[in-house]
Amino acid sequence: MKSIVLLRHGESLWNKENRFTGWTDVDLTEKGIQEALKAGNVLKEKGYVFDKAYTSYLKRAVKTLNCVLDRMDQDWIPVEKSWRLNEKHYGMLQGLNKSETAEKYGDEQVLIWRRSYDIAPLPLPEDDPRNPRFDIRYKDVPDKELPRTESLKDTVDRIIPYWKEVIFPSLKTSNQLLVVAHGNSLRGIIKYLKNISNEKIVHLNLPTAIPYVFEFNDDLKLMNDYFLGDPEEIKKLMEAVANQGKKK
Ligand SMILES: O=C(O)[C@H](O)COP(=O)(O)O
């Protein structure tokens, strides 16, 4: 069986402060580093040997990947970074506290901004210094492809071509691949892989740094998917993520 392991980064500073992050490049907390190292231990214990890893341009994902590979003593494997694996762009919500935003606009509106398939938060103004066009790391990305906000659909539209053209085809010549990315960019990939409806995807909340394994047969057909960890604990972590967008 071939497998692709999807992993959300460990806790970031803004996860800890419960702020919308999106494309803001915040670092991991100490807890986030420990979570990433733990994920590395789990993958090592299960005997994973990755042929290649993929991650985003954001340091919380890059550093999580580095911690995982360090723990596995697989620091040497080829790694490809792509802006296409970045988190959903959260537009004008970036930096705001999620539960304060729920106090102001209501839980339901925040759920729409966080989890609906095709509704995006208000965009950053064109001249906002946070517009990715002013960030040197995106200098090779055509301006029209750089978001100032995104719905999950927009995220899927930029990520799935990369999945189909780069990540998935490399499974033909590999056995195990690792993708370290973000809560919503991974929700987009999972929606595509499992053909989850626009309505059902609202309820998927990914915990930080819990490996999610997708197994494929030799014809690259998806056979099985499961998290590595205690199901009860994972359920609680998922509920905690869902609750981050509610009033206190
Ligand atoms: O960008 C963010 O704020 C997080 O990475 C994901 O947040 P969410 O769970 O609120 O979508």
The ligand as a Gaussian input file, in Angstrom:
#p B3LYP/6-31G(d) Opt

LIG

0 1
 O       -5.534000      30.736000       9.695000
 C       -5.914000      30.400000      10.812000
 O       -6.422000      31.194000      11.641000
 C       -5.761000      28.956000      11.226000
 O       -4.682000      28.396000      10.611000
 C       -6.984000      28.151000      10.884000
 O       -8.015000      28.755000      11.472000
 P       -9.526000      28.269000      11.488000
 O       -9.569000      26.966000      12.238000
 O      -10.223000      29.381000      12.200000
 O       -9.960000      28.145000      10.057000

